[in-house]
Amino acid sequence: MKRRAFTLIEMLTVMAITAILLGIIVTPVVQSINLVKLGDAYNQAQENARIELDKISREISNGAGVRDNSGDNGAIAVEVPTGPGSVNPTTTVLLPYSKLDIVNFSQGIPGPNGTFVNPTTGKIDPTLTAPKGQVNLPVTPGTTITRYYIALRQPLIPVPQGAPLNPNINPYFNPYNGLLMAISGGQDNLYVLYKATVAPYIWTQNQATGVWSYGVNTNFFATDANGNIILDDPYFMIPDGTATKAARIQNWIDASVVQTQVSRFDMIAPIYNKQSRQVDYVQDAAGDFVPQLISLLQFRADQQTTEPAQALTAMKLGNENDQMNAVGSDVFRTKFGGWSQPVISINASVNGQPGAQLTIQDLTRSDGSVGFSEYLGGTELFDVSDYIGLSSSGTRYPFSLALQSTLNRFNWIPGGGTNLANFEPMTFDSAAGKIYASFPISDVGLNALPPTVADPTGSRPNEPLVNEGTETTPFTNADSGAVFGGPGFTVNDAFNHAYSLVSSSTTTSDQTVNVKRIIDLRVTPNEDGTYGPLFPSSTANMATGNVVVANNPNGFPRAAIVPGSDVVYGPDQNPGPNYGNQVRYTRIAQGNPGPDQYRINYANETIPSNFASYFTAAELAGYNPNVYDPTNIVSAVFQPQYMAGCIVLDSDPTQPIPNTVPFKVYYRFQFTQPSDTVSVNYQSRQIMHLLLTIQTYPQATNEPNPQMVTLETTASVRNFLRS
């Protein structure tokens, strides 16, 4: 029997049927493999996100605190390709909230001369640049920080091992999604998440002299023109073409550990139209089209909106005073510390009624400078940033200088009026979450202090200084030439003169008990000749001299003394070997002071309704209760005893105060009233919000879009230190 072979048509038909069957069978298999890889990428992204968030939040909770990462402090610069039609091939974009510095606790045992002890061996280890070991108790911030930041996996162009570093940037390369550049092959170079623990300051030994010194760790941080460390440089991982910068970047890479995958993983994402896949570009001044990017890891402080600050008590136990109902708080505190970007609102009440609204904000001033100032409406009243900076640097007279800074921009004082009546300056400590409404009197001044034997440089505090005058009693010396107040005032002479005048008057002879030895802080200048803020706004027969700031004849109506802040030094009045030596006087709340004692008014007292009946027509001639007159006995001797700022001393007419050392007074002044309220809008670094998006590009698939998982968590700094 003759066999027949398959015809060509039959063969082609079988092959076609086989191809169709294979296609039907293989395509789902391939698709299944791709789906498995996509699902695996999604699961991996989700797992990585959970692990990373847990780890970061745990480190935040166990740290001593986190540094302010608002604005440029927490920004990271990334170098990416520009869009079509740009002048330059790449551009730099700042990503906010992409860096976080966690302050670690103090740990380990310090050795001599800046060395550290290795806790494993118990011996000094010269290779250690930072302490190592268990946390020291009581816990305090240590010398190291743990930094989380975003940077290129390879920021520097790779060179053969052993070759010098290439100081140029290795460009960002994403061959997967075709957004910022075309899809292609090759090894990617994406932005990943790093973690490093470094010491900003270290002990180093001069090899020539052998001397150890503590200074900036220049292996990781640059310094400014004054040699100060630059902790928050957004460009710290962007090469600038210099070997020095390249070495610092390499040190960061060597000290860091990548927290995410090293390949197919990107921590930045462009904003684009998902239908057209067109990236959102914005043209800059250089003519480049800059892609709009988002950071896939953001560290944001917890937002507190209009939180009423708690007014802390103005008097400590044991320092009670019967004028407490008229005294405002000088410290306000919020629930959380670690402020970022605060806006402080102050209701300056008047006699218990709501008053003017003041704000402390970080704004651009009229001269272009930027900083925190206090404003009433659109008027800048007090340069808060200037005060904080001057105080921190140890500059003399920061209150006067900070006030003068605002007056140089807009001199609002001569008009007085509403601005002067509502002037209520405050400063704040963002770390502690406190607003301070009081200032030391030594912060007021204009002139250098003269040198003395004990203080040849004139660096002593500038405080009110009052001489006792002649060491006599009114029975031996009437001191008819003495003045009752102002320039030339002395305690004994003014008392003797007033006592003699009152004793010789038939109308006021029964008021001799009300002639007191006093120091009226309203009209007592600091040692440099500058009067404080208690100075009366209206005076007669008195050269005002300097009042807080130059050429200012006004006091401040809201100014008062902080209860319990006063410290009075004077000569010892008690007989014995210490007689005449400087001692600290004791404050009494009521009654007549004895030797080495004083009583002070923190608030104005009510003047008796029959006050005028105590005096003769001659004594009352020219007396105006609203105008201070140092030549009038009623205005300068009797009325001050009812006014805030009056210090009453031992007034025994038979015992003068020794004229051996002058009286020196320290106090803090404030501008608050009891009904004042303060509220704060701020972000608290005591509670951090972490938003992490993991995007992973699957392997062996044609899917251009990454698998993305976004998770959010909150981390509380459990051991946050507030002073």
C-alpha positions in Angstrom: 0.0 0.0 0.0 1.4 3.3 -1.0 1.8 5.9 1.9 0.8 9.5 1.5 2.9 12.3 3.1 1.3 15.4 4.7 0.8 18.1 2.3 2.2 21.6 2.8 -1.2 22.9 3.6 -1.8 20.3 6.2 1.6 21.1 7.8 0.9 24.8 7.8 -2.5 24.1 9.3 -1.1 22.0 12.1 1.6 24.5 12.8 -1.0 27.3 12.9 -3.2 25.3 15.3 -0.2 24.5 17.4 0.9 28.2 17.6 -2.6 29.1 18.6 -2.7 26.5 21.3 0.7 27.4 22.6 -0.4 31.1 22.7 -3.5 30.2 24.6 -1.5 28.2 27.0 1.7 30.3 27.4 0.3 33.8 27.5 -1.6 33.2 30.7 1.4 31.6 32.2 3.6 34.6 31.3 0.9 37.0 32.6 0.6 34.9 35.8 4.4 35.2 36.3 4.2 39.0 35.8 1.3 39.2 38.2 3.2 37.2 40.7 6.2 39.5 40.3 3.9 42.5 40.7 2.3 41.1 43.8 5.7 40.2 45.2 6.9 43.7 44.6 3.8 45.1 46.3 4.1 42.8 49.3 7.8 43.6 49.5 7.1 47.3 49.4 4.5 47.0 52.1 6.7 45.0 54.3 9.7 47.3 53.9 7.5 50.3 54.7 6.2 48.8 57.9 9.7 47.7 59.0 11.2 51.1 58.2 8.5 53.1 59.9 8.6 51.0 63.0 12.4 51.4 63.2 12.4 55.1 62.7 9.5 55.7 65.2 11.3 53.6 67.8 14.5 55.6 67.4 12.6 58.8 67.7 10.8 57.6 70.8 14.1 56.5 72.5 16.0 59.7 71.6 16.5 62.8 73.7 14.8 64.9 71.0 14.8 65.8 67.4 16.2 68.9 65.8 14.1 71.5 64.0 13.5 70.3 60.4 11.2 73.1 59.2 12.2 75.1 56.2 15.8 74.5 54.9 16.7 72.7 58.1 15.0 69.6 56.9 15.3 70.1 53.2 17.4 67.9 50.9 18.7 69.0 47.5 18.3 66.5 44.7 19.9 66.7 41.2 17.5 65.6 38.4 17.2 66.0 34.6 15.5 69.1 33.3 12.6 69.0 30.8 12.7 69.5 27.0 13.9 72.9 25.9 15.9 73.6 29.0 19.3 75.5 28.9 21.0 73.1 31.3 20.7 69.3 31.3 20.1 69.0 35.1 18.7 71.2 37.9 18.6 71.1 41.7 15.3 70.8 43.5 14.8 71.2 47.3 12.6 68.6 49.0 11.2 69.8 52.3 10.9 67.6 55.4 13.3 65.0 53.9 15.9 65.0 56.6 15.6 64.3 60.3 18.3 64.6 63.0 17.6 62.6 66.2 19.6 63.8 69.2 21.0 60.7 71.1 21.4 60.4 74.8 24.8 60.9 76.5 26.5 57.5 76.9 29.8 55.9 77.7 32.7 57.0 80.0 34.9 60.0 79.0 38.6 59.6 79.3 41.3 62.3 79.9 42.1 65.0 77.3 39.1 64.3 75.2 39.5 60.6 74.7 36.9 58.0 75.3 36.8 54.7 77.1 35.9 51.5 75.3 33.2 49.8 77.5 34.2 46.4 76.2 37.9 46.6 77.3 37.5 49.3 80.0 40.5 51.1 78.6 41.0 54.4 76.7 40.4 53.8 73.0 42.1 56.4 70.8 40.1 55.2 67.7 36.8 56.3 69.2 35.7 59.7 68.0 32.4 59.6 70.1 31.4 58.0 73.4 30.2 54.4 73.4 28.4 52.4 76.0 25.3 52.5 78.2 23.2 55.6 78.5 24.4 57.8 81.4 22.0 58.7 84.2 20.5 61.2 84.7 19.8 61.3 81.0 21.0 64.3 79.1 21.6 64.9 75.3 24.8 63.4 74.1 27.4 64.3 71.5 25.9 62.3 68.6 23.0 62.6 66.3 21.3 60.0 64.1 20.5 61.4 60.7 17.9 60.0 58.3 18.3 61.5 54.8 17.7 61.0 51.1 20.6 60.8 48.7 21.7 59.1 45.5 22.9 55.5 46.0 26.1 56.6 44.2 26.4 60.4 44.5 30.0 60.4 43.2 31.2 59.1 39.9 32.7 55.6 40.6 36.5 55.3 40.2 38.7 52.2 40.3 39.6 51.0 43.8 42.5 53.0 45.2 42.1 55.8 42.7 41.5 59.4 43.9 37.8 60.4 44.4 36.1 62.0 41.5 34.6 65.3 42.9 31.8 65.4 40.3 28.2 64.1 40.7 27.1 60.7 39.4 23.9 61.6 37.7 20.5 60.3 38.7 19.4 57.5 36.4 16.0 55.9 36.3 15.6 53.6 33.3 12.2 52.2 34.4 9.3 54.6 34.1 10.2 56.9 31.2 9.1 60.0 33.0 12.2 62.1 33.6 14.2 60.1 31.0 13.6 57.4 28.4 13.2 53.8 29.3 16.5 52.0 28.7 18.8 49.4 30.0 21.7 49.7 32.4 22.4 49.9 36.1 20.1 52.4 37.9 21.2 55.2 40.2 18.2 56.2 42.3 17.6 58.2 45.5 17.6 55.9 48.6 17.1 56.4 52.3 20.3 56.5 54.4 20.9 56.4 58.1 24.1 57.6 59.8 25.1 58.3 63.4 27.8 61.0 63.7 29.2 63.4 66.2 29.0 67.1 65.1 31.8 68.0 67.5 34.8 65.8 68.3 38.1 65.9 70.2 41.1 66.0 68.0 44.8 66.0 68.8 47.2 68.4 67.1 49.9 66.1 65.9 52.6 68.8 66.1 51.8 70.0 69.7 50.0 67.0 71.1 47.3 69.4 72.4 43.7 68.1 72.4 40.9 70.5 71.3 37.1 70.2 71.0 35.8 71.5 67.7 33.7 71.0 64.6 33.9 67.5 63.0 35.0 68.7 59.6 34.9 65.1 58.3 31.2 65.5 58.0 30.2 69.2 58.4 31.3 72.4 56.7 31.9 75.7 58.6 30.9 79.2 57.8 33.2 82.2 57.5 33.3 82.5 61.4 34.2 78.9 61.9 30.7 77.9 63.1 29.3 74.5 62.2 26.8 74.3 59.3 24.4 71.5 60.5 21.6 72.1 58.1 23.0 72.3 54.6 20.4 71.0 52.1 23.3 70.5 49.6 25.5 68.5 51.9 25.3 65.4 49.5 25.6 67.4 46.3 29.2 67.5 44.9 30.5 71.0 44.0 33.5 69.9 42.1 36.0 70.2 45.0 38.0 67.5 46.6 37.0 68.7 50.1 33.3 68.4 49.4 33.8 65.0 47.7 35.7 63.7 50.7 32.9 64.8 53.1 30.3 63.1 50.9 32.3 59.9 50.8 32.6 60.0 54.6 28.8 60.3 54.9 28.4 57.3 52.5 31.0 55.3 54.5 29.2 56.1 57.8 25.7 55.5 56.4 23.6 52.4 55.9 21.0 52.2 53.2 17.7 51.5 54.8 15.9 50.6 51.6 16.8 48.4 48.7 19.8 49.4 46.8 18.3 48.8 43.3 14.9 49.3 41.7 13.9 51.6 44.6 13.4 55.3 44.4 12.6 57.8 47.1 11.5 60.7 44.8 8.6 60.8 42.4 7.7 63.4 39.8 4.2 64.9 39.6 2.7 63.9 36.3 -0.6 63.5 34.4 -1.4 59.8 34.7 -3.3 59.8 31.4 -0.8 61.5 29.2 2.2 60.6 31.4 3.4 64.2 31.0 5.6 65.5 33.9 4.6 68.8 35.5 7.4 71.3 34.7 7.9 74.9 35.9 10.3 77.2 34.1 12.8 78.9 36.3 14.8 82.2 35.9 17.7 80.3 34.2 15.4 79.1 31.4 15.3 75.5 32.7 12.1 73.5 32.9 12.2 72.1 36.5 10.2 68.9 37.2 7.9 69.1 40.2 8.9 66.4 42.7 7.7 65.0 46.0 9.8 63.3 48.6 8.5 59.8 49.5 9.6 60.1 53.1 8.5 63.2 55.1 9.1 64.0 58.7 6.6 66.5 60.0 6.2 67.9 63.4 2.7 67.7 65.0 0.6 70.8 64.4 -1.0 72.5 67.4 -3.5 75.2 66.5 -4.2 78.1 68.8 -3.3 76.3 71.9 -3.9 78.4 75.0 -0.6 78.7 76.9 -0.8 78.0 80.7 0.1 81.1 82.8 2.4 79.9 85.5 2.2 81.3 89.0 4.1 84.5 89.4 5.1 83.8 93.1 6.8 80.9 94.7 5.6 79.4 98.0 7.1 81.5 100.8 7.2 84.7 98.7 3.5 85.5 99.0 2.4 89.1 98.8 -0.9 90.9 99.4 -0.7 92.5 95.9 -0.8 89.1 94.0 -4.2 89.8 92.5 -2.7 92.7 90.6 0.3 90.8 89.3 0.4 89.1 85.9 2.3 86.0 85.1 5.7 86.3 83.6 5.9 82.7 82.2 3.5 80.9 79.9 3.9 77.3 78.9 2.3 75.1 76.2 1.5 71.4 76.5 4.3 70.4 74.2 7.8 71.7 73.6 10.1 71.5 70.5 8.3 74.3 68.6 8.8 74.8 64.9 7.4 77.9 63.1 5.5 79.3 66.1 3.0 82.2 65.9 2.3 83.6 69.3 -0.9 85.6 69.9 -1.1 87.9 73.0 -4.3 89.5 74.4 -3.0 92.6 76.3 -5.9 93.1 78.7 -6.6 96.4 80.4 -8.0 96.2 84.0 -9.4 92.8 83.4 -11.1 93.7 80.1 -9.9 92.3 76.7 -7.5 94.7 75.0 -5.2 94.9 72.1 -4.1 91.8 70.1 -0.3 91.5 69.6 1.4 88.7 67.6 5.0 87.4 67.5 5.7 86.1 64.0 8.7 85.3 61.8 8.2 87.8 59.0 10.2 90.0 56.6 10.6 93.4 58.2 10.5 96.8 56.5 14.2 96.8 55.9 14.2 93.4 54.3 15.6 91.5 57.3 13.8 88.3 58.4 13.1 87.2 62.0 10.7 87.1 64.8 9.2 90.4 66.0 6.3 91.5 68.0 3.6 93.4 66.1 0.5 95.4 67.0 -1.4 95.6 63.8 1.2 96.4 61.2 3.6 98.1 63.6 6.7 96.3 64.7 7.2 96.9 68.4 10.0 94.6 69.5 12.7 92.5 67.7 12.4 89.2 69.4 15.0 87.4 67.3 17.5 90.2 67.9 16.9 89.9 71.7 17.4 86.1 71.7 20.5 86.3 69.6 22.1 89.2 71.6 21.3 87.4 74.9 22.8 84.1 73.7 26.0 85.8 72.5 26.4 87.6 75.8 26.1 91.1 74.3 25.3 93.8 76.8 21.9 95.5 77.0 20.0 93.2 74.7 16.6 94.6 75.7 17.5 98.2 74.8 19.3 97.1 71.6 16.3 94.9 70.4 13.9 97.8 71.0 16.3 100.1 69.2 16.4 97.8 66.2 12.6 98.2 65.7 12.9 102.0 66.3 15.5 102.2 63.6 13.0 100.7 61.2 10.0 102.7 62.4 10.3 105.1 65.4 6.9 104.5 67.0 7.7 105.8 70.5 7.5 109.6 70.0 3.8 109.3 69.1 3.2 107.0 72.2 -0.5 106.5 72.2 -1.9 103.0 71.6 1.5 101.5 70.8 3.1 102.7 74.1 0.0 101.8 76.2 -0.1 98.2 74.8 3.7 97.6 74.6 4.0 94.1 76.0 7.2 92.5 74.7 7.8 88.8 75.2 10.4 86.3 74.2 10.3 82.5 74.0 12.2 79.3 74.3 11.1 77.0 71.4 12.7 73.9 72.9 11.1 74.2 76.3 7.8 75.5 74.9 7.8 78.6 77.1 7.0 82.3 76.6 8.9 84.6 78.8 7.3 88.0 79.6 10.0 89.4 81.9 13.5 90.7 81.4 16.4 91.5 83.8 17.0 95.1 84.5 20.6 94.5 83.5 19.4 94.1 80.0 18.7 97.8 79.9 21.5 100.3 79.2 23.3 102.5 76.7 26.7 103.4 78.1 29.8 101.5 79.1 30.4 101.1 82.8 33.5 102.8 84.3 36.3 100.5 85.4 36.9 99.8 89.0 39.6 98.0 91.0 37.4 95.0 91.3 36.1 95.2 87.7 38.8 96.8 85.5 36.9 95.9 82.3 33.5 97.3 83.4 31.9 93.9 82.7 29.8 93.8 85.9 25.9 93.8 85.6 24.4 97.2 84.9 21.9 97.6 87.8 20.4 100.4 89.8 23.0 101.9 92.2 22.1 104.2 95.1 24.4 105.9 97.6 23.5 106.4 101.2 24.9 109.9 101.5 26.1 111.3 104.8 25.9 108.9 107.7 23.8 111.3 109.9 20.3 111.5 111.4 17.7 114.2 111.0 18.4 115.3 114.6 22.0 116.1 113.8 21.8 117.2 110.2 18.6 118.6 108.4 20.4 118.4 105.0 18.4 121.4 103.7 20.2 121.1 100.3 19.2 117.4 99.7 17.0 116.4 96.8 14.1 114.0 97.2 14.6 112.1 94.0 16.3 112.1 90.6 19.9 113.0 90.0 21.9 113.6 93.2 19.5 111.6 95.4 21.0 109.9 98.4 19.0 107.8 100.9 20.0 109.4 104.3 20.1 113.0 103.1 16.7 112.9 101.4 15.2 111.2 104.5 16.8 113.7 106.9 15.5 116.7 104.9 12.0 115.4 104.5 11.8 114.4 108.2 12.9 117.8 109.3 10.4 119.6 107.1 7.5 117.4 108.2 8.4 117.7 111.9 8.4 121.5 111.7 4.9 121.6 110.1 1.9 121.8 112.5 -0.3 120.2 109.8 1.8 117.2 109.0 3.6 116.6 112.3 1.4 113.5 112.9 2.7 112.1 109.6 6.4 111.9 110.6 5.9 108.1 110.8 5.1 108.2 107.0 8.5 109.7 106.2 10.5 106.7 105.1 13.9 105.9 103.7 13.0 104.8 100.2 14.5 103.9 96.9 12.1 104.7 94.2 13.1 102.4 91.3 10.9 104.3 88.9 13.4 107.2 88.9 16.6 105.3 90.0 18.8 104.9 87.0 21.1 102.0 86.3 24.8 102.5 87.0 25.4 103.6 83.4 22.8 106.4 83.8 20.0 104.7 81.8 16.5 104.7 83.4 14.4 101.6 83.3 10.9 101.0 81.9 9.2 101.9 85.2 10.1 105.6 84.6 7.0 107.8 84.9 5.7 109.0 81.5 5.1 112.5 82.9 7.7 114.4 84.9 8.5 117.9 86.0 11.7 119.6 87.1 13.7 116.5 86.1 16.2 115.9 83.3 15.1 112.5 82.0 18.5 111.5 80.6 18.4 108.0 79.1 15.2 106.0 79.4 15.6 102.4 78.1 16.6 103.7 74.7 18.2 107.0 73.7 16.1 110.1 73.2 13.0 108.5 74.8 11.3 110.6 77.4 8.6 108.0 78.1 8.2 105.1 80.5 6.0 102.2 79.7 2.6 102.2 81.4 2.3 98.4 81.6 5.8 97.9 83.2 5.9 96.2 86.6 8.4 94.3 88.8 8.2 90.5 88.7 7.3 89.4 92.3 10.1 87.6 94.0 12.7 88.6 91.4 14.1 91.5 93.5 17.4 91.2 95.2 18.7 94.1 97.3 22.3 94.4 98.5 23.4 97.1 100.9 25.6 97.8 104.0 25.1 95.7 107.1 23.2 97.8 109.7 23.7 95.5 112.6 26.4 96.3 115.1 29.3 93.8 115.1 32.3 92.9 113.1 30.4 92.8 109.8 29.0 96.3 110.3 29.1 98.2 107.0 30.0 95.3 104.8 27.8 94.3 101.9 25.0 91.9 102.7 21.8 90.8 101.0 18.8 92.3 102.6 15.7 90.3 103.5 12.3 91.2 102.1 9.3 91.5 104.4 5.7 91.4 103.0 4.1 93.9 105.5 5.0 96.3 108.2 8.0 98.5 108.8 11.4 97.1 107.8 14.2 96.8 110.4 17.9 96.7 109.9 19.0 94.7 106.8 15.3 94.4 105.7 13.2 96.0 103.0 9.6 96.1 101.8 8.7 96.6 98.1 5.6 97.4 96.2 5.0 95.1 93.2 1.8 97.0 92.2 0.3 100.4 92.8 -1.7 100.7 96.0 -4.7 102.9 96.5 -3.8 106.3 97.8 -6.0 107.3 100.8 -8.9 109.6 99.9 -7.9 112.2 102.5 -4.3 112.2 101.3 -4.3 115.9 100.5 -5.4 116.8 104.1 -2.1 115.6 105.5 -0.1 118.5 104.0 0.1 122.2 104.1 -0.9 124.4 101.2 2.8 125.2 100.6 3.6 121.5 100.4 0.7 120.8 98.0 1.6 123.8 95.8 2.5 122.5 92.4 1.6 118.9 93.4 0.1 116.9 90.6 -0.7 113.2 91.3 -0.2 112.4 87.6 3.2 114.1 87.3 6.4 113.1 89.1 8.3 116.1 90.6 11.5 115.4 92.5 11.4 118.8 94.1 8.0 118.3 95.6 7.9 116.4 99.0 4.4 115.0 98.3 5.3 113.8 94.8 8.8 112.4 95.7 8.5 111.2 99.3 4.9 110.3 100.2 3.2 109.3 96.9 6.0 106.8 95.9 5.2 104.8 99.0 1.9 103.8 97.3 3.5 103.2 93.8 5.0 100.0 92.3 8.7 99.9 92.4 9.1 101.7 95.8 11.6 100.0 98.2 11.1 101.0 101.8 14.2 100.6 104.1 14.7 100.8 107.8 13.4 104.2 108.7 14.5 104.6 112.3 15.4 108.3 112.5 17.9 107.7 115.3 20.0 105.2 113.2 21.4 106.2 109.9 22.3 103.7 107.2 26.1 103.2 107.0 27.7 104.9 104.1 30.2 102.2 103.3 28.9 100.4 100.2 26.1 101.6 97.9 22.8 99.9 97.5 22.6 97.7 94.5 19.3 96.3 93.3 18.5 93.6 90.8 15.0 92.8 89.6 13.1 91.6 86.5 10.5 93.7 84.9 7.4 92.5 83.0 4.5 94.0 81.1 1.7 91.5 81.7 -1.5 92.0 83.7 -3.5 89.2 85.4 -6.1 88.8 82.7 -3.6 88.6 79.8 -3.9 85.5 77.7 -1.4 83.9 75.3 -2.1 81.3 72.6 0.4 79.6 70.2 0.2 78.0 66.8 3.1 75.7 66.4 4.5 72.4 65.2 5.8 70.3 68.0 8.9 68.2 67.5 7.9 66.3 70.6 5.4 64.4 68.4 6.6 63.6 64.8 4.4 62.4 61.9 6.2 60.0 59.5 4.7 59.6 56.0 6.6 56.9 54.0 5.8 55.8 50.4 7.7 52.8 49.1 7.9 52.5 45.3 9.6 49.4 43.9 10.0 48.6 40.2 9.2 44.9 39.6 11.8 42.7 37.9 11.3 41.0 34.5 8.1 42.8 33.6 7.0 45.4 31.0 5.0 47.3 33.6 6.5 50.8 33.7 4.7 51.9 36.9 6.2 50.9 40.2 4.4 49.2 43.0 3.7 51.9 45.6 2.6 51.6 49.3 2.0 54.6 51.5 2.0 54.3 55.3 1.8 56.9 58.1 2.6 56.7 61.8 3.2 59.0 64.7 6.2 58.9 67.0 6.4 60.6 70.4 9.7 61.7 71.9 9.1 60.0 75.2 12.2 61.4 76.9 11.9 64.9 75.5 13.8 67.2 77.8 12.1 70.5 78.8 13.7 73.0 81.1 
